Amino acid sequence: MSSELVLTLAERGIFTILLITVPLLLLALAVGLLVSIFQATTQIQEQTLAFIPKILAVLLGLVFFGPWMLTTIVEFTSNLYMNINQYIG
């Protein structure tokens, strides 16, 4: 296995991870921003107020994006297994 192949596999793995996590991270960021704006306008400075909406948004995002995320991970893994003969030897 050449170092170029290892770097290509690592690059594809990292890209797949980033692709899968971006929707949930953007949801958490958007909800956190909305809660922060709400806290600034109402002058409520409760630190734990942002956690519950973020958790609910991420759980809702998992329900919505979960099948796509699972399909992407399974495709990546099956591609690795189908080409394992190129990686060994």
C-alpha positions as CSV (number, residue, x, y, z in Angstrom):
1,M,0.0,0.0,0.0
2,S,1.6,3.2,-1.1
3,S,1.5,6.4,1.0
4,E,-0.5,8.1,-1.8
5,L,-3.2,5.5,-1.4
6,V,-3.3,6.0,2.4
7,L,-3.5,9.7,2.0
8,T,-6.3,9.4,-0.5
9,L,-8.3,7.0,1.8
10,A,-7.7,9.4,4.7
11,E,-8.9,12.4,2.6
12,R,-12.0,10.6,1.5
13,G,-12.7,9.5,5.1
14,I,-12.4,13.0,6.5
15,F,-14.4,14.5,3.6
16,T,-17.2,11.9,4.3
17,I,-17.2,12.8,8.0
18,L,-17.4,16.5,7.3
19,L,-20.2,16.0,4.8
20,I,-22.2,14.0,7.3
21,T,-21.7,16.3,10.3
22,V,-22.3,19.7,8.5
23,P,-26.1,19.6,8.5
24,L,-26.3,18.9,12.3
25,L,-23.6,21.5,13.1
26,L,-25.4,24.1,11.0
27,L,-28.6,23.4,12.8
28,A,-27.0,23.7,16.2
29,L,-25.3,26.9,15.1
30,A,-28.5,28.5,13.8
31,V,-30.5,27.5,16.9
32,G,-27.7,28.8,19.1
33,L,-27.7,32.1,17.3
34,L,-31.5,32.5,17.5
35,V,-31.4,31.7,21.3
36,S,-28.6,34.2,21.7
37,I,-30.5,36.9,19.9
38,F,-33.6,36.1,22.1
39,Q,-31.4,36.3,25.2
40,A,-29.9,39.6,24.2
41,T,-33.3,41.2,23.4
42,T,-35.0,39.9,26.6
43,Q,-31.9,40.3,28.7
44,I,-32.3,36.8,30.1
45,Q,-28.8,35.6,30.9
46,E,-29.5,32.0,31.8
47,Q,-26.5,29.9,30.5
48,T,-28.5,26.7,30.3
49,L,-31.3,28.2,28.2
50,A,-29.4,27.4,24.9
51,F,-28.8,23.7,25.5
52,I,-32.4,22.4,25.4
53,P,-33.3,24.0,22.0
54,K,-29.9,22.9,20.5
55,I,-30.4,19.3,21.7
56,L,-33.9,19.3,20.3
57,A,-32.8,20.7,17.0
58,V,-30.0,18.2,16.6
59,L,-32.4,15.3,17.5
60,L,-34.9,16.6,14.9
61,G,-32.0,16.9,12.4
62,L,-31.0,13.3,13.1
63,V,-34.6,12.2,12.4
64,F,-34.6,14.2,9.1
65,F,-31.0,13.7,7.9
66,G,-30.5,10.3,9.5
67,P,-31.4,8.1,6.5
68,W,-29.1,10.2,4.2
69,M,-26.3,10.0,6.8
70,L,-26.6,6.3,7.1
71,T,-26.7,5.8,3.4
72,T,-23.5,7.9,3.0
73,I,-21.7,6.0,5.6
74,V,-22.8,2.6,4.2
75,E,-21.7,3.6,0.7
76,F,-18.3,4.7,1.9
77,T,-17.8,1.5,3.9
78,S,-19.0,-0.8,1.1
79,N,-16.7,1.0,-1.3
80,L,-13.8,0.3,1.0
81,Y,-14.8,-3.4,1.3
82,M,-15.3,-3.8,-2.4
83,N,-11.8,-2.4,-3.2
84,I,-10.0,-4.1,-0.3
85,N,-7.9,-6.1,-2.8
86,Q,-6.3,-2.9,-3.9
87,Y,-5.4,-1.9,-0.4
88,I,-3.8,-5.2,0.6
89,G,-0.5,-6.2,-0.9
